[in-house]
Amino acid sequence: MNGKTHLWDVKNETTYNIPLVIDENVISSGISLISLWHTLADENYQVVWPRDKKKPLIENSWVAVYTLQGSGRIFLKNNSHITLNGNCVIFLKPTDIKSYHCEGLIWEQYWMEFIPTGAMEIPLSQQAIIYNGDIFNKELVEVTELICSEISLNKNLAVAFITKLIYQWVCLIVQTGTKDKQLIQIEKLLSLIHTDIQQRWTVTQMAEWMQCSEQYLRRLFLKYTGKGPKEYYLDARLELALSLLRQGSYSVNQVADLLNFFDSFHFSKAFKKKFGYAPSATRAN
């Protein structure tokens, strides 16, 4: 309790007003954002560094690549390469990158180049699977709006958002080594679904891959994604369908066929239920 000693002046502390004490100072750091890209690439997308880079390479800068969907491949100067599938994040040094391209139908990703303004331990070339990507996706949409604003304070707020995201991603990568087997397996399955999304995945196939019962699989999906396996797979296909339609290279019928919907009618019905408008109206929206 705190307050005066008289009984009528004493205030009871609530459970939401308990001080949190730490034993030592915590030093945080921000970032200086150099570039931010939101790329929706197709099979023609090919970038070679530093030839195609408009700005010079900076030795102490970092690149965070957050893949929303599809697949991309990055080639490094040591002649190795990294394949990035949907719902994953990785940190790289831009001076190590030789080239990168879309691997498959589409590669939607956020690419951020930044310089830490203080001490920041960043794990190099280690991927983390993000199974609750909707949260990050919404924040990045907000970041895009803020950074495109004419108000300088909004740009500062955008960089603050990105700094928070980077710390979250760093923590996810660091925690990968301490994850339980359940989570590691479900993350591998989610990565596989995004990689082979054109395959007609069934709950039975997913359960067989996980070597568990369908009932147990549903519990795992609900625990880690907030969705059932069928709903997760449907949403992943619809998100990819939206991106393909935005590109303008595919018709509604082609997208429905490409992503294994029964026909264009069932595809349109599912699409409208999720996004609130018909697939044919994608460009207008």
Secondary structure, 3 states (H helix, E strand, C coil): CEECCCHHHEECCCCCCCCCCCCCCCCCCCEEEEEEEEEEECCCCEEECCCCCCCCCCCCCEEEEEEEEEEEEEEECCCCEEEEECCEEEEECHHHEEEEEEEEEEEEEEEEEEEECCCCCCCCCCCEECCCHHHHHHHHHHHHHHHCCCCHHHHHHHHHHHHHHHHHHHHHHHHHHHCCHHHHHHHHHHHHHHHCCCCCCCHHHHHHHHCCCHHHHHHHHHHHHCCCHHHHHHHHHHHHHHHHHHHCCCCHHHHHHHCCCCCHHHHHHHHHHHHCCCHHHCCCC
